[in-house]
Amino acid sequence: MSDRLIAVALLIGCGFYYWQTFSIRKPPFAAFESFDAATFPRAVAIVLAAFALVLLIRGSGGLIGRRPTRDDVRRWAGRYRLPLISLALFAIYAAAMPAVGWFADTAAYLIAMQLVLQPGRGRRLALVLAGSLVFTWALGFGFERLLHIVLPRASLF
């Protein structure tokens, strides 16, 4: 699949995603806040659209590419092994969120991603654990206190 075709699909997806942010309701207690629950999704959509525009301009290939062979697919899977593992971990993260809750699930996801991308032992593992917990707490604080977004609580425990 060509870069430009992916860029066009991303731009269409970003436009739809940005449009959907207008359906996010503002809670009554945050009526006069400049940042609300739609701020973060809109920022993500804008950044992703900017990258898609760069890909559209600098990308290679036309809108329709050649048909890939089995060797092409095998090379592609080998080349993109880590992103594919990351996508699978993110799917598990999203599926576990209602049962485990945001804090535990996000900390576990960050630790798992660090171990997949750069496995380590001993002191490095302790730093990954501490860094993931601190980052999860700071992100949760930002979402709940500054953006007034209630994060999922654990229903399993």
DSSP file with accessible surface (Angstrom, degrees, kcal/mol):
  #  RESIDUE AA STRUCTURE BP1 BP2  ACC     N-H-->O    O-->H-N    N-H-->O    O-->H-N    TCO  KAPPA ALPHA  PHI   PSI    X-CA   Y-CA   Z-CA
    1    1 A M              0   0  165      0, 0.0    63,-0.1     0, 0.0    62,-0.1   0.000 360.0 360.0 360.0 136.6    0.0    0.0    0.0
    2    2 A S     >  -     0   0   11     61,-0.2     4,-1.9    60,-0.1     5,-0.2  -0.321 360.0-121.6 -78.0 156.2    1.4    3.4   -0.9
    3    3 A D  H  > S+     0   0   57     57,-1.2     4,-2.4     1,-0.2     5,-0.1   0.877 111.9  54.3 -61.1 -39.3    2.3    6.1    1.6
    4    4 A R  H  > S+     0   0   88     56,-0.8     4,-2.3    58,-0.3    -1,-0.2   0.874 105.5  51.5 -68.9 -35.1   -0.1    8.5   -0.1
    5    5 A L  H  > S+     0   0   69     57,-0.5     4,-2.3     2,-0.2    -1,-0.2   0.919 111.3  48.2 -66.9 -41.1   -3.0    6.2    0.1
    6    6 A I  H  X S+     0   0   65     -4,-1.9     4,-2.7     2,-0.2    -2,-0.2   0.911 110.4  52.5 -63.2 -41.1   -2.4    5.7    3.8
    7    7 A A  H  X S+     0   0    0     -4,-2.4     4,-2.5     2,-0.2    -2,-0.2   0.912 109.0  48.9 -63.0 -41.1   -2.1    9.5    4.2
    8    8 A V  H  X S+     0   0   53     -4,-2.3     4,-2.3     2,-0.2    -1,-0.2   0.934 112.1  48.6 -64.5 -44.0   -5.4   10.1    2.5
    9    9 A A  H  X S+     0   0   61     -4,-2.3     4,-2.6     1,-0.2    -2,-0.2   0.910 111.9  49.9 -62.5 -41.0   -7.1    7.5    4.7
   10   10 A L  H  X S+     0   0   60     -4,-2.7     4,-2.9     2,-0.2    -1,-0.2   0.903 109.4  51.0 -64.1 -41.9   -5.5    9.0    7.8
   11   11 A L  H  X S+     0   0   48     -4,-2.5     4,-2.3     2,-0.2    -2,-0.2   0.913 111.3  47.7 -63.7 -40.3   -6.7   12.5    6.8
   12   12 A I  H  X S+     0   0  121     -4,-2.3     4,-2.3     2,-0.2    -2,-0.2   0.941 113.9  47.9 -64.6 -44.0  -10.3   11.2    6.3
   13   13 A G  H  X S+     0   0   38     -4,-2.6     4,-2.8     1,-0.2    -2,-0.2   0.903 111.3  50.4 -62.7 -40.7  -10.1    9.4    9.7
   14   14 A C  H  X S+     0   0    8     -4,-2.9     4,-2.9     2,-0.2     5,-0.2   0.900 109.4  51.0 -64.7 -40.5   -8.7   12.6   11.4
   15   15 A G  H  X S+     0   0   44     -4,-2.3     4,-2.3     2,-0.2    -2,-0.2   0.932 112.9  45.1 -63.3 -43.2  -11.5   14.7   10.0
   16   16 A F  H  X S+     0   0  125     -4,-2.3     4,-2.1     2,-0.2    -2,-0.2   0.928 114.3  49.3 -64.8 -44.1  -14.2   12.2   11.2
   17   17 A Y  H  X S+     0   0  107     -4,-2.8     4,-1.0     2,-0.2    -2,-0.2   0.920 111.8  48.2 -62.2 -44.3  -12.5   12.0   14.6
   18   18 A Y  H >< S+     0   0   86     -4,-2.9     3,-0.7     1,-0.2     4,-0.4   0.914 110.4  51.8 -63.5 -42.2  -12.2   15.8   15.0
   19   19 A W  H >< S+     0   0  162     -4,-2.3     3,-1.3     1,-0.2    -1,-0.2   0.892 105.4  56.3 -61.2 -38.3  -15.9   16.2   14.0
   20   20 A Q  H >< S+     0   0   74     -4,-2.1     3,-1.7     1,-0.3    -1,-0.2   0.753  91.4  72.2 -68.0 -22.3  -16.9   13.6   16.6
   21   21 A T  G X< S+     0   0    4     -4,-1.0     3,-1.2    -3,-0.7    -1,-0.3   0.732  83.8  69.2 -67.0 -18.8  -15.2   15.7   19.4
   22   22 A F  G <  S+     0   0  127     -3,-1.3    -1,-0.3    -4,-0.4    -2,-0.2   0.652  91.2  61.2 -73.6 -11.9  -18.0   18.2   19.1
   23   23 A S  G <  S+     0   0   82     -3,-1.7     2,-0.5    -4,-0.2    -1,-0.2   0.489  76.8 108.1 -91.1  -1.7  -20.4   15.6   20.6
   24   24 A I  S <  S-     0   0   65     -3,-1.2     2,-0.2    -4,-0.2    14,-0.1  -0.644  70.4-133.2 -76.9 120.8  -18.3   15.5   23.8
   25   25 A R        -     0   0  219     -2,-0.5    12,-0.2    12,-0.1    -2,-0.1  -0.478   7.4-129.6 -77.8 145.2  -20.4   17.2   26.5
   26   26 A K        -     0   0   88     -2,-0.2     5,-0.1    10,-0.1    -1,-0.1  -0.810  27.9-120.2 -91.6 126.1  -18.9   19.7   28.8
   27   27 A P    >   -     0   0   28      0, 0.0     3,-1.8     0, 0.0    -1,-0.0  -0.347  20.2-119.1 -66.2 149.1  -19.7   19.0   32.5
   28   28 A P  G >  S+     0   0  122      0, 0.0     3,-1.3     0, 0.0     4,-0.2   0.856 112.3  57.9 -59.3 -33.3  -21.6   21.8   34.3
   29   29 A F  G 3  S+     0   0  137      1,-0.3     3,-0.2     2,-0.1   119,-0.0   0.632 108.7  47.1 -74.5  -9.6  -18.8   22.3   36.8
   30   30 A A  G X  S+     0   0    1     -3,-1.8     3,-1.4     1,-0.1    -1,-0.3   0.025  73.0 122.4-115.4  27.3  -16.4   23.0   34.0
   31   31 A A  T <  S+     0   0   46     -3,-1.3    -1,-0.1     1,-0.3    -2,-0.1   0.819  81.4  36.8 -62.4 -30.7  -18.6   25.5   32.1
   32   32 A F  T 3  S+     0   0  205     -3,-0.2    -1,-0.3    -4,-0.2     2,-0.2   0.251  89.3 116.7-109.0  14.0  -16.1   28.3   32.2
   33   33 A E    <   -     0   0   85     -3,-1.4    -3,-0.1     1,-0.1   114,-0.0  -0.579  58.4-146.1 -80.5 143.1  -12.9   26.3   31.8
   34   34 A S  S    S+     0   0  102     -2,-0.2     2,-0.5     1,-0.1    -1,-0.1   0.828  89.5  53.5 -78.1 -31.3  -10.8   27.0   28.7
   35   35 A F  S    S+     0   0  119    111,-0.2     2,-0.2     3,-0.0    -1,-0.1  -0.888  72.4 163.8-102.3 134.0   -9.7   23.3   28.6
   36   36 A D    >>  -     0   0   25     -2,-0.5     3,-1.4   -10,-0.0     4,-0.5  -0.684  55.5 -74.4-133.8-169.5  -12.4   20.7   28.6
   37   37 A A  T 34 S+     0   0   18      1,-0.3     3,-0.1    -2,-0.2   -12,-0.1   0.728 126.3  55.1 -64.6 -21.9  -12.8   17.0   27.7
   38   38 A A  T 3> S+     0   0    1      1,-0.2     4,-1.9   -14,-0.1    -1,-0.3   0.603  87.3  81.7 -87.6  -9.4  -12.6   17.6   24.0
   39   39 A T  H <> S+     0   0   38     -3,-1.4     4,-2.2     2,-0.2     5,-0.2   0.939  91.8  45.4 -63.4 -49.6   -9.3   19.5   24.1
   40   40 A F  H  X S+     0   0  102     -4,-0.5     4,-2.5     2,-0.2     5,-0.2   0.945 113.1  48.0 -64.6 -48.5   -7.1   16.4   24.2
   41   41 A P  H  > S+     0   0   20      0, 0.0     4,-2.3     0, 0.0    -1,-0.2   0.897 112.7  50.2 -60.4 -36.0   -8.8   14.4   21.4
   42   42 A R  H  X S+     0   0   59     -4,-1.9     4,-2.4     2,-0.2    -2,-0.2   0.911 109.7  50.4 -67.3 -40.4   -8.8   17.5   19.2
   43   43 A A  H  X S+     0   0   49     -4,-2.2     4,-2.5     2,-0.2     5,-0.2   0.921 110.9  49.1 -63.4 -41.4   -5.1   18.0   19.8
   44   44 A V  H  X S+     0   0   58     -4,-2.5     4,-2.7     1,-0.2     5,-0.2   0.930 111.3  49.7 -62.7 -44.0   -4.4   14.4   18.9
   45   45 A A  H  X S+     0   0    3     -4,-2.3     4,-2.4    -5,-0.2    -2,-0.2   0.905 111.6  48.5 -62.7 -40.4   -6.4   14.7   15.7
   46   46 A I  H  X S+     0   0   98     -4,-2.4     4,-2.3     2,-0.2    -1,-0.2   0.928 112.9  46.5 -67.8 -43.6   -4.6   17.9   14.7
   47   47 A V  H  X S+     0   0   80     -4,-2.5     4,-2.3     2,-0.2    -2,-0.2   0.936 114.1  48.0 -65.6 -43.7   -1.1   16.4   15.3
   48   48 A L  H  X S+     0   0   75     -4,-2.7     4,-2.3    -5,-0.2    -1,-0.2   0.907 111.1  51.0 -64.1 -38.8   -2.0   13.2   13.5
   49   49 A A  H  X S+     0   0   24     -4,-2.4     4,-2.4    -5,-0.2    -1,-0.2   0.894 107.9  53.2 -65.4 -37.0   -3.5   15.2   10.6
   50   50 A A  H  X S+     0   0   50     -4,-2.3     4,-2.1     2,-0.2    -2,-0.2   0.933 110.7  46.4 -63.9 -43.5   -0.3   17.2   10.4
   51   51 A F  H  X S+     0   0  141     -4,-2.3     4,-2.5     1,-0.2    -2,-0.2   0.888 110.8  53.0 -65.1 -36.9    1.8   14.1   10.2
   52   52 A A  H  X S+     0   0    1     -4,-2.3     4,-2.5     2,-0.2    -1,-0.2   0.886 107.2  52.0 -65.5 -37.2   -0.6   12.7    7.5
   53   53 A L  H  X S+     0   0   86     -4,-2.4     4,-2.4     2,-0.2    -2,-0.2   0.912 109.3  49.4 -64.1 -42.2   -0.1   15.9    5.5
   54   54 A V  H  X S+     0   0   80     -4,-2.1     4,-3.1     2,-0.2     5,-0.3   0.926 112.1  48.7 -61.5 -43.3    3.7   15.5    5.7
   55   55 A L  H  X S+     0   0   54     -4,-2.5     4,-1.8     1,-0.2    -2,-0.2   0.899 110.3  51.7 -63.7 -37.9    3.3   11.8    4.6
   56   56 A L  H  < S+     0   0   52     -4,-2.5    -2,-0.2     2,-0.2    -1,-0.2   0.916 116.3  39.9 -64.6 -41.5    1.0   12.9    1.7
   57   57 A I  H  < S+     0   0  126     -4,-2.4    -2,-0.2     1,-0.2    -1,-0.2   0.931 128.9  28.6 -75.0 -44.5    3.5   15.5    0.5
   58   58 A R  H  < S+     0   0  210     -4,-3.1    -2,-0.2    -5,-0.2    -3,-0.2   0.484  94.9 117.7 -97.7  -4.6    6.7   13.5    1.0
   59   59 A G     <  -     0   0    7     -4,-1.8     2,-0.3    -5,-0.3    -3,-0.0  -0.089  58.3-124.2 -65.3 163.1    5.3   10.0    0.6
   60   60 A S        +     0   0   76      2,-0.0   -57,-1.2     0, 0.0   -56,-0.8  -0.726  62.7  26.7-106.9 157.6    6.3    7.6   -2.1
   61   61 A G  S    S-     0   0   45     -2,-0.3   -57,-0.2   -59,-0.2     4,-0.1   0.112  81.1 -80.0  83.9 164.6    4.2    5.8   -4.7
   62   62 A G        -     0   0   42      2,-0.3   -57,-0.5   -58,-0.1   -58,-0.3  -0.137  52.6 -88.0 -86.2-170.2    0.9    6.5   -6.3
   63   63 A L  S    S+     0   0   98      1,-0.2     2,-0.5   -59,-0.1   -61,-0.2   0.767 118.3  46.5 -75.7 -22.4   -2.5    6.0   -4.9
   64   64 A I  S    S-     0   0  160    -63,-0.1    -2,-0.3   -59,-0.0    -1,-0.2  -0.970  76.4-171.9-123.5 119.1   -2.6    2.4   -6.2
   65   65 A G        -     0   0   48     -2,-0.5     2,-0.1     1,-0.2    -2,-0.0  -0.346  31.7 -78.5 -98.6-176.0    0.4    0.2   -5.7
   66   66 A R        -     0   0  175     -2,-0.1    -1,-0.2     1,-0.1   -64,-0.0  -0.382  53.9 -91.9 -81.8 162.6    1.4   -3.2   -7.0
   67   67 A R        -     0   0  220     -2,-0.1    -1,-0.1     1,-0.1     2,-0.1  -0.582  45.6-123.9 -76.5 127.8    0.0   -6.4   -5.5
   68   68 A P        -     0   0   77      0, 0.0     2,-0.1     0, 0.0    -1,-0.1  -0.403  18.8-140.8 -75.9 148.5    2.3   -7.7   -2.7
   69   69 A T     >  -     0   0   73     -2,-0.1     4,-2.2     1,-0.1     5,-0.2  -0.437  31.8 -98.2 -94.3 175.9    3.8  -11.3   -2.7
   70   70 A R  H  > S+     0   0  208      1,-0.2     4,-2.5     2,-0.2     5,-0.2   0.876 125.9  52.8 -63.9 -37.0    4.2  -13.6    0.2
   71   71 A D  H  > S+     0   0   89      2,-0.2     4,-2.7     1,-0.2    -1,-0.2   0.891 107.4  52.1 -65.4 -37.9    7.8  -12.6    0.6
   72   72 A D  H  > S+     0   0   27      2,-0.2     4,-2.5     1,-0.2    -2,-0.2   0.922 111.1  46.9 -61.6 -43.8    6.8   -9.0    0.7
   73   73 A V  H  X S+     0   0   80     -4,-2.2     4,-2.8     2,-0.2    -2,-0.2   0.916 112.3  50.2 -65.5 -41.1    4.3   -9.7    3.4
   74   74 A R  H  X S+     0   0  159     -4,-2.5     4,-2.2     2,-0.2    -2,-0.2   0.925 112.9  45.8 -63.8 -44.5    6.9  -11.7    5.4
   75   75 A R  H  X S+     0   0  154     -4,-2.7     4,-2.6     2,-0.2    -1,-0.2   0.911 113.0  51.0 -63.9 -40.4    9.5   -8.9    5.1
   76   76 A W  H  X S+     0   0  134     -4,-2.5     4,-2.4    -5,-0.2    -2,-0.2   0.925 110.1  48.7 -63.1 -44.5    6.8   -6.4    6.1
   77   77 A A  H  < S+     0   0   42     -4,-2.8    -1,-0.2     1,-0.2    -2,-0.2   0.887 113.4  47.7 -64.0 -38.1    5.9   -8.4    9.2
   78   78 A G  H >< S+     0   0   54     -4,-2.2     3,-0.9    -5,-0.2     4,-0.2   0.908 113.5  47.3 -67.8 -39.3    9.5   -8.8   10.1
   79   79 A R  H 3< S+     0   0  190     -4,-2.6     3,-0.3     1,-0.2    -2,-0.2   0.874 120.1  37.7 -69.7 -37.3   10.2   -5.1    9.6
   80   80 A Y  T 3X S+     0   0   82     -4,-2.4     4,-2.1    -5,-0.2    -1,-0.2  -0.013  78.5 121.3-106.5  31.4    7.1   -4.0   11.6
   81   81 A R  H <> S+     0   0  141     -3,-0.9     4,-2.4     1,-0.2     5,-0.2   0.937  75.5  47.2 -60.3 -48.8    7.2   -6.7   14.3
   82   82 A L  H  > S+     0   0   55     -3,-0.3     4,-2.8    -4,-0.2    -1,-0.2   0.928 111.5  49.0 -65.9 -43.9    7.5   -4.2   17.2
   83   83 A P  H  > S+     0   0   72      0, 0.0     4,-2.3     0, 0.0    -1,-0.2   0.903 111.9  50.5 -61.6 -34.6    4.6   -2.0   16.0
   84   84 A L  H  X S+     0   0   70     -4,-2.1     4,-2.1     2,-0.2    -2,-0.2   0.917 111.6  46.9 -68.6 -40.2    2.4   -5.0   15.5
   85   85 A I  H  X S+     0   0   59     -4,-2.4     4,-2.6     2,-0.2    -1,-0.2   0.916 111.9  52.2 -64.1 -41.2    3.2   -6.3   19.1
   86   86 A S  H  X S+     0   0   22     -4,-2.8     4,-2.3     1,-0.2    -2,-0.2   0.897 108.2  50.6 -61.8 -40.3    2.5   -2.7   20.4
   87   87 A L  H  X S+     0   0  116     -4,-2.3     4,-2.1     2,-0.2    -1,-0.2   0.912 110.5  49.2 -64.9 -41.0   -0.8   -2.7   18.6
   88   88 A A  H  X S+     0   0   52     -4,-2.1     4,-2.1     1,-0.2    -2,-0.2   0.919 111.2  49.8 -64.9 -42.1   -1.7   -6.1   20.2
   89   89 A L  H  X S+     0   0   40     -4,-2.6     4,-2.6     1,-0.2    -2,-0.2   0.891 109.6  51.8 -63.3 -37.6   -0.7   -4.8   23.6
   90   90 A F  H  X S+     0   0  100     -4,-2.3     4,-2.7     2,-0.2    -1,-0.2   0.888 107.1  52.7 -67.5 -36.3   -2.8   -1.7   23.2
   91   91 A A  H  X S+     0   0   61     -4,-2.1     4,-2.3     2,-0.2    -2,-0.2   0.920 111.1  46.8 -63.8 -41.0   -5.8   -3.9   22.2
   92   92 A I  H  X S+     0   0  109     -4,-2.1     4,-2.3     2,-0.2    -2,-0.2   0.919 111.2  52.9 -64.8 -41.7   -5.3   -5.9   25.5
   93   93 A Y  H  X S+     0   0   31     -4,-2.6     4,-1.1     1,-0.2    -2,-0.2   0.940 111.7  44.8 -58.6 -47.0   -4.9   -2.6   27.4
   94   94 A A  H  < S+     0   0   52     -4,-2.7     3,-0.2     1,-0.2    -1,-0.2   0.891 113.9  49.4 -67.9 -37.4   -8.2   -1.2   26.0
   95   95 A A  H  < S+     0   0   80     -4,-2.3     4,-0.3     1,-0.2    -1,-0.2   0.856 113.2  46.5 -71.0 -32.7  -10.1   -4.5   26.6
   96   96 A A  H  X S+     0   0   27     -4,-2.3     4,-2.9     1,-0.2     5,-0.5   0.655  88.9  89.8 -83.3 -15.2   -8.8   -4.8   30.2
   97   97 A M  H  X S+     0   0   28     -4,-1.1     4,-2.2     1,-0.2    -1,-0.2   0.886  84.1  49.6 -54.4 -48.0   -9.6   -1.1   31.1
   98   98 A P  H  4 S+     0   0   83      0, 0.0    57,-0.8     0, 0.0    -1,-0.2   0.886 119.8  37.3 -62.7 -34.3  -13.2   -1.6   32.4
   99   99 A A  H  4 S+     0   0   36     -3,-0.5    57,-2.5    -4,-0.3    56,-0.6   0.899 127.2  32.0 -83.5 -41.1  -12.2   -4.5   34.6
  100  100 A V  H  < S-     0   0   37     -4,-2.9     4,-0.4    54,-0.2    54,-0.3   0.770 104.7-125.9 -91.1 -28.7   -8.8   -3.4   35.9
  101  101 A G     X  -     0   0    3     -4,-2.2     4,-1.7    -5,-0.5     5,-0.2  -0.097  26.6 -79.7  95.5 161.3   -9.3    0.4   36.0
  102  102 A W  H  > S+     0   0   24     50,-2.8     4,-2.7     2,-0.2     5,-0.3   0.925 120.3  49.7 -66.8 -47.4   -7.3    3.2   34.4
  103  103 A F  H  > S+     0   0  101     49,-0.4     4,-2.3     1,-0.2     5,-0.2   0.963 116.9  37.5 -62.8 -54.2   -4.5    3.5   36.9
  104  104 A A  H  > S+     0   0   46     -4,-0.4     4,-2.4     1,-0.2    -1,-0.2   0.909 119.2  49.6 -65.4 -40.2   -3.4   -0.2   37.1
  105  105 A D  H  X S+     0   0   13     -4,-1.7     4,-2.4     2,-0.2    -1,-0.2   0.918 112.3  46.5 -66.6 -42.9   -4.1   -0.8   33.4
  106  106 A T  H  X S+     0   0    6     -4,-2.7     4,-2.7    -5,-0.2     5,-0.2   0.920 112.8  49.2 -68.1 -42.2   -2.1    2.2   32.2
  107  107 A A  H  X S+     0   0    7     -4,-2.3     4,-2.3    -5,-0.3    -2,-0.2   0.939 113.4  47.1 -62.0 -44.3    0.9    1.4   34.6
  108  108 A A  H  X S+     0   0   56     -4,-2.4     4,-2.8    -5,-0.2    -2,-0.2   0.907 112.2  50.6 -63.8 -39.7    0.9   -2.2   33.4
  109  109 A Y  H  X S+     0   0   49     -4,-2.4     4,-2.7     2,-0.2     5,-0.2   0.931 110.5  48.3 -64.7 -44.8    0.7   -1.2   29.8
  110  110 A L  H  X S+     0   0   42     -4,-2.7     4,-2.2     2,-0.2    -1,-0.2   0.914 113.4  47.5 -63.5 -40.8    3.6    1.3   30.1
  111  111 A I  H  X S+     0   0   32     -4,-2.3     4,-2.3    -5,-0.2    -2,-0.2   0.941 112.8  48.9 -65.2 -45.1    5.7   -1.3   31.8
  112  112 A A  H  X S+     0   0   31     -4,-2.8     4,-2.2     1,-0.2    -2,-0.2   0.914 110.9  50.3 -61.8 -42.2    4.9   -3.9   29.2
  113  113 A M  H  X S+     0   0   25     -4,-2.7     4,-2.7     1,-0.2     5,-0.3   0.909 110.1  50.0 -64.1 -41.0    5.7   -1.6   26.4
  114  114 A Q  H  X S+     0   0   73     -4,-2.2     4,-2.9     1,-0.2    -1,-0.2   0.910 111.6  48.7 -62.6 -41.5    9.1   -0.6   27.9
  115  115 A L  H  < S+     0   0   65     -4,-2.3    -2,-0.2     2,-0.2    -1,-0.2   0.845 113.2  47.3 -69.4 -31.6    9.9   -4.3   28.3
  116  116 A V  H  < S+     0   0   46     -4,-2.2    -2,-0.2    -5,-0.2    -1,-0.2   0.926 119.4  38.6 -72.5 -43.6    8.9   -5.1   24.7
  117  117 A L  H  < S+     0   0   82     -4,-2.7    -2,-0.2     1,-0.2    -3,-0.2   0.898 138.7   6.8 -77.0 -41.9   10.9   -2.1   23.3
  118  118 A Q  S  < S-     0   0  119     -4,-2.9    -1,-0.2    -5,-0.3    -2,-0.2  -0.665  77.2-155.0-143.3  84.1   13.9   -2.3   25.5
  119  119 A P        +     0   0  103      0, 0.0     2,-0.3     0, 0.0    -4,-0.1  -0.270  25.0 165.4 -60.9 145.3   14.1   -5.3   27.8
  120  120 A G        -     0   0   24      2,-0.0     2,-0.3     4,-0.0    -2,-0.0  -0.952  23.1-145.5-152.9 172.7   16.1   -4.8   30.9
  121  121 A R    >   -     0   0  220     -2,-0.3     3,-1.3     4,-0.0     4,-0.3  -0.895  58.4  -2.3-137.5 166.3   16.9   -6.2   34.4
  122  122 A G  T 3> S+     0   0   56     -2,-0.3     4,-2.1     1,-0.3     5,-0.2  -0.273 127.8   9.6  61.8-122.4   17.8   -5.0   37.8
  123  123 A R  H 3> S+     0   0  202      1,-0.2     4,-2.4     2,-0.2    -1,-0.3   0.876 130.4  53.9 -62.6 -39.9   18.2   -1.2   38.2
  124  124 A R  H <> S+     0   0   80     -3,-1.3     4,-2.3     1,-0.2    -1,-0.2   0.913 108.5  49.8 -62.7 -40.5   16.8   -0.5   34.7
  125  125 A L  H  > S+     0   0   72     -4,-0.3     4,-2.5     1,-0.2    -1,-0.2   0.905 109.9  50.9 -65.3 -38.9   13.7   -2.5   35.5
  126  126 A A  H  X S+     0   0   57     -4,-2.1     4,-2.8     2,-0.2     5,-0.2   0.902 110.5  49.5 -64.8 -39.8   13.3   -0.6   38.8
  127  127 A L  H  X S+     0   0  107     -4,-2.4     4,-2.9     2,-0.2     5,-0.2   0.896 110.8  49.7 -65.4 -40.7   13.6    2.7   36.9
  128  128 A V  H  X S+     0   0   12     -4,-2.3     4,-2.5     2,-0.2    -2,-0.2   0.935 112.8  47.4 -62.6 -44.6   11.0    1.5   34.3
  129  129 A L  H  X S+     0   0   88     -4,-2.5     4,-2.1     2,-0.2    -2,-0.2   0.957 116.4  42.5 -62.0 -49.3    8.6    0.5   37.1
  130  130 A A  H  X S+     0   0   52     -4,-2.8     4,-2.6     1,-0.2     5,-0.2   0.925 115.2  49.9 -65.5 -43.8    9.0    3.8   39.1
  131  131 A G  H  X S+     0   0   40     -4,-2.9     4,-2.7    -5,-0.2     5,-0.2   0.901 110.6  50.0 -62.7 -40.3    8.9    5.9   35.9
  132  132 A S  H  X S+     0   0    9     -4,-2.5     4,-2.4    -5,-0.2    -1,-0.2   0.910 112.0  47.6 -65.8 -41.3    5.7    4.2   34.7
  133  133 A L  H  X S+     0   0   73     -4,-2.1     4,-2.3    -5,-0.2    -2,-0.2   0.926 114.5  45.7 -66.5 -43.2    4.0    4.7   38.1
  134  134 A V  H  X S+     0   0   97     -4,-2.6     4,-2.7     2,-0.2     5,-0.2   0.936 114.7  47.7 -65.7 -44.0    5.0    8.4   38.3
  135  135 A F  H  X S+     0   0  110     -4,-2.7     4,-2.7    -5,-0.2     5,-0.2   0.912 111.5  50.7 -64.7 -40.2    4.0    9.1   34.7
  136  136 A T  H  X S+     0   0    0     -4,-2.4     4,-2.6    -5,-0.2    -1,-0.2   0.926 112.0  47.1 -62.6 -44.6    0.6    7.3   35.2
  137  137 A W  H  X S+     0   0  161     -4,-2.3     4,-2.6     2,-0.2    -2,-0.2   0.938 113.7  47.6 -62.5 -45.3   -0.1    9.3   38.3
  138  138 A A  H  X S+     0   0   46     -4,-2.7     4,-2.4     2,-0.2    -2,-0.2   0.911 113.7  47.3 -64.5 -41.3    0.9   12.6   36.6
  139  139 A L  H  X S+     0   0   59     -4,-2.7     4,-2.5     2,-0.2    -1,-0.2   0.924 112.6  49.3 -66.2 -42.4   -1.2   11.8   33.6
  140  140 A G  H  X S+     0   0    8     -4,-2.6     4,-2.8    -5,-0.2     5,-0.4   0.904 110.2  51.4 -62.7 -40.8   -4.2   10.8   35.7
  141  141 A F  H  X>S+     0   0   94     -4,-2.6     4,-2.6    -5,-0.2     5,-0.8   0.933 110.5  49.4 -60.5 -45.0   -3.9   14.0   37.7
  142  142 A G  I  X>S+     0   0   19     -4,-2.4     5,-1.7     3,-0.2     4,-1.0   0.918 114.8  43.3 -62.2 -43.2   -3.8   16.0   34.5
  143  143 A F  I  <5S+     0   0   28     -4,-2.5     6,-2.6     3,-0.2     4,-0.2   0.940 122.1  36.3 -68.9 -47.1   -6.9   14.3   33.1
  144  144 A E  I  <5S+     0   0   42     -4,-2.8    -2,-0.2     4,-0.2    -3,-0.2   0.910 128.4  29.7 -77.2 -41.4   -9.0   14.3   36.3
  145  145 A R  I  <5S+     0   0  156     -4,-2.6    -3,-0.2    -5,-0.4    -2,-0.1   0.855 130.9  29.2 -90.0 -36.1   -8.0   17.6   37.8
  146  146 A L  I  <<S+     0   0  108     -4,-1.0    -3,-0.2    -5,-0.8  -111,-0.2   0.866 132.1  29.6 -94.6 -40.8   -7.2   19.8   34.9
  147  147 A L  S   <S-     0   0   27     -5,-1.7    -3,-0.2    -4,-0.2    -4,-0.1   0.489  96.7-130.8 -97.8  -6.0   -9.4   18.5   32.1
  148  148 A H        +     0   0   42     -6,-0.3     2,-0.6     1,-0.2    -4,-0.2   0.882  53.1 149.8  58.6  43.1  -12.2   17.3   34.4
  149  149 A I        -     0   0   42     -6,-2.6     2,-0.6    -7,-0.1    -1,-0.2  -0.934  43.5-137.7-107.7 122.0  -12.3   13.8   32.7
  150  150 A V        -     0   0  116     -2,-0.6     3,-0.1    -3,-0.1    -6,-0.0  -0.688  21.1-145.0 -80.2 120.0  -13.3   11.0   35.0
  151  151 A L        -     0   0   15     -2,-0.6   -48,-0.0     1,-0.1    -1,-0.0  -0.555  29.6 -86.2 -86.4 152.3  -11.1    8.0   34.4
  152  152 A P        -     0   0   58      0, 0.0   -50,-2.8     0, 0.0   -49,-0.4  -0.273  40.7-146.1 -60.3 136.5  -12.4    4.4   34.6
  153  153 A R        -     0   0  163    -52,-0.2   -52,-0.3   -51,-0.1     2,-0.2  -0.696  30.2 -90.2 -97.6 158.3  -12.4    2.8   38.0
  154  154 A A        +     0   0   40    -54,-0.3   -54,-0.2    -2,-0.3   -55,-0.2  -0.440  35.1 179.4 -71.0 130.9  -11.8   -0.9   38.5
  155  155 A S  S    S+     0   0   95    -57,-0.8   -56,-0.2   -56,-0.6    -1,-0.2   0.551  78.1  63.8-102.5 -12.4  -14.9   -3.1   38.6
  156  156 A L              0   0  117    -57,-2.5   -56,-0.1   -58,-0.1   -57,-0.1   0.845 360.0 360.0 -78.6 -35.4  -12.9   -6.3   39.1
  157  157 A F              0   0  175    -58,-0.5    -1,-0.1   -57,-0.0    -3,-0.0  -0.721 360.0 360.0 -97.2 360.0  -11.5   -5.4   42.6
